[in-house]
Amino acid sequence: MCTTDIPVGMHLKEQAGWNQTEADWRRYLELEPDGCFVAECDGSPVGTLTTCIFGPVAWIAMVLVDGRYRRQGVGTALMRHALEFLDIQGVRTVRLDATPLGQPLYEKFGFEIEYTLHRYEGVFASRPQSADLEPMRPENMEDLLTLDRSVTGTDRRKLLLRLTSEFPENLKVIRESGCVAGFCISRPGTHAVQVGPCLATGLLGGVLLDAARVQYVGQRAFIDVPTGNQAATQWAEDAGLTIQRRVVRMHLGQAYRDRVGELWASSGPEMG
Ligand SMILES: CC(C)(COP(=O)(O)OP(=O)(O)OC[C@H]1O[C@@H](n2cnc3c(N)ncnc32)[C@H](O)[C@@H]1OP(=O)(O)O)[C@@H](O)C(=O)NCCC(=O)NCCS
């Protein structure tokens, strides 16, 4: 896949009712230029798949097949190709968030379930009391990356540097004793603001999410919350959000265990 294929990706994601923008597709391509693929049938593009490699771990996302070409092996062909590519790159673990349609396809390749996330959606109606958060300082970046690595077990530096430089105004940080104890990044989508990733120790995730709620009052938001994070689930329900859909996080290869108590919102279904 290359940038001239972005309209194909946008068409397929619209067909599936997903939230990604052209800027999202551009980011996937720039993060993994050789690892995003288009499937063609008789010369026409009919499917997409993106990968993002973080050292020994990679994420697969945007597995989309045109409705007229499903159940003909296109999804299987895309997955087989991507897994071969990732194997050649030395990746030992592949992770993804599966929709109910995708899950049987991934199970066929041996992917195993880790845990469930709920996508909450709704319009942020009221403005909660929110603490004034200090702005991010450049010297906090290493702290932020360390926190992310300790919660996800993965060095997602290339993704987080990219998101924080693309959306500096949407980055919220909480510090404790001078160190970053939580952060939240949000970004625009075609249907709603995607709130996340939001990672925090203790109950600070609620403070960060309240700050996002203030920023986006009156706007529709999506937030992908691990069902195992009870405080985050409670926050979403208190904010008046409702469950739109469920995805299961799966892996192939060596297991990774996110610390879900500190994962208040994933970055969306693309990269954990
Ligand atoms: C999930 C998705 C990508 C699967 O793509 P696909 O091209 O239909 O996948 P495949 O054809 O390879 O496999 C799907 C089923 O078709 C069957 N199939 C494959 N070739 C077939 C053929 N020639 N004739 C009949 N059935 C066939 C497969 O066995 C499989 O069935 P089963 O696993 O239930 O037994 C597609 O449904 C889609 O785009 N869904 C919407 C977006 C989405 O949810 N994506 C997943 C994100 S995690």
PDBQT file of the ligand as one rigid body, heavy atoms in Angstrom, charges set to zero:
ROOT
HETATM    1  C1  LIG A 301     -13.060  -9.971   8.567  1.00  0.00    +0.000 C 
HETATM    2  C2  LIG A 301     -12.865  -9.846   7.066  1.00  0.00    +0.000 C 
HETATM    3  C3  LIG A 301     -11.629  -9.036   6.804  1.00  0.00    +0.000 C 
HETATM    4  C4  LIG A 301     -12.678 -11.258   6.509  1.00  0.00    +0.000 C 
HETATM    5  O1  LIG A 301     -12.321 -11.147   5.147  1.00  0.00    +0.000 OA
HETATM    6  P1  LIG A 301     -12.687 -12.292   4.071  1.00  0.00    +0.000 P 
HETATM    7  O2  LIG A 301     -11.998 -11.952   2.823  1.00  0.00    +0.000 OA
HETATM    8  O3  LIG A 301     -14.145 -12.505   4.034  1.00  0.00    +0.000 OA
HETATM    9  O4  LIG A 301     -11.966 -13.539   4.762  1.00  0.00    +0.000 OA
HETATM   10  P2  LIG A 301     -11.802 -14.978   4.121  1.00  0.00    +0.000 P 
HETATM   11  O5  LIG A 301     -12.640 -15.132   2.902  1.00  0.00    +0.000 OA
HETATM   12  O6  LIG A 301     -10.357 -15.249   3.948  1.00  0.00    +0.000 OA
HETATM   13  O7  LIG A 301     -12.328 -15.891   5.269  1.00  0.00    +0.000 OA
HETATM   14  C5  LIG A 301     -13.633 -15.676   5.772  1.00  0.00    +0.000 C 
HETATM   15  C6  LIG A 301     -14.447 -16.925   5.645  1.00  0.00    +0.000 C 
HETATM   16  O8  LIG A 301     -14.667 -17.256   4.267  1.00  0.00    +0.000 OA
HETATM   17  C7  LIG A 301     -14.354 -18.648   4.088  1.00  0.00    +0.000 C 
HETATM   18  N1  LIG A 301     -13.855 -18.804   2.720  1.00  0.00    +0.000 N 
HETATM   19  C8  LIG A 301     -12.590 -18.565   2.303  1.00  0.00    +0.000 A 
HETATM   20  N2  LIG A 301     -12.512 -18.849   0.986  1.00  0.00    +0.000 NA
HETATM   21  C9  LIG A 301     -13.758 -19.223   0.585  1.00  0.00    +0.000 A 
HETATM   22  C10 LIG A 301     -14.327 -19.607  -0.650  1.00  0.00    +0.000 A 
HETATM   23  N3  LIG A 301     -13.559 -19.677  -1.754  1.00  0.00    +0.000 N 
HETATM   24  N4  LIG A 301     -15.636 -19.873  -0.677  1.00  0.00    +0.000 NA
HETATM   25  C11 LIG A 301     -16.392 -19.804   0.411  1.00  0.00    +0.000 A 
HETATM   26  N5  LIG A 301     -15.912 -19.444   1.622  1.00  0.00    +0.000 NA
HETATM   27  C12 LIG A 301     -14.615 -19.166   1.701  1.00  0.00    +0.000 A 
HETATM   28  C13 LIG A 301     -13.291 -18.902   5.089  1.00  0.00    +0.000 C 
HETATM   29  O9  LIG A 301     -13.190 -20.278   5.398  1.00  0.00    +0.000 OA
HETATM   30  C14 LIG A 301     -13.786 -18.143   6.232  1.00  0.00    +0.000 C 
HETATM   31  O10 LIG A 301     -14.839 -18.842   6.835  1.00  0.00    +0.000 OA
HETATM   32  P3  LIG A 301     -14.750 -19.398   8.277  1.00  0.00    +0.000 P 
HETATM   33  O11 LIG A 301     -13.422 -18.945   8.855  1.00  0.00    +0.000 OA
HETATM   34  O12 LIG A 301     -15.922 -18.815   8.953  1.00  0.00    +0.000 OA
HETATM   35  O13 LIG A 301     -14.792 -20.861   8.038  1.00  0.00    +0.000 OA
HETATM   36  C15 LIG A 301     -14.105  -9.219   6.388  1.00  0.00    +0.000 C 
HETATM   37  O14 LIG A 301     -15.262  -9.880   6.836  1.00  0.00    +0.000 OA
HETATM   38  C16 LIG A 301     -14.263  -7.740   6.683  1.00  0.00    +0.000 C 
HETATM   39  O15 LIG A 301     -13.688  -6.872   6.030  1.00  0.00    +0.000 OA
HETATM   40  N6  LIG A 301     -15.089  -7.397   7.704  1.00  0.00    +0.000 N 
HETATM   41  C17 LIG A 301     -15.376  -6.005   8.069  1.00  0.00    +0.000 C 
HETATM   42  C18 LIG A 301     -14.194  -5.367   8.743  1.00  0.00    +0.000 C 
HETATM   43  C19 LIG A 301     -13.715  -6.177   9.916  1.00  0.00    +0.000 C 
HETATM   44  O16 LIG A 301     -14.447  -6.460  10.873  1.00  0.00    +0.000 OA
HETATM   45  N7  LIG A 301     -12.428  -6.528   9.865  1.00  0.00    +0.000 N 
HETATM   46  C20 LIG A 301     -11.756  -7.283  10.899  1.00  0.00    +0.000 C 
HETATM   47  C21 LIG A 301     -11.088  -6.318  11.782  1.00  0.00    +0.000 C 
HETATM   48  S1  LIG A 301     -10.382  -7.085  13.185  1.00  0.00    +0.000 SA
ENDROOT
TORSDOF 0
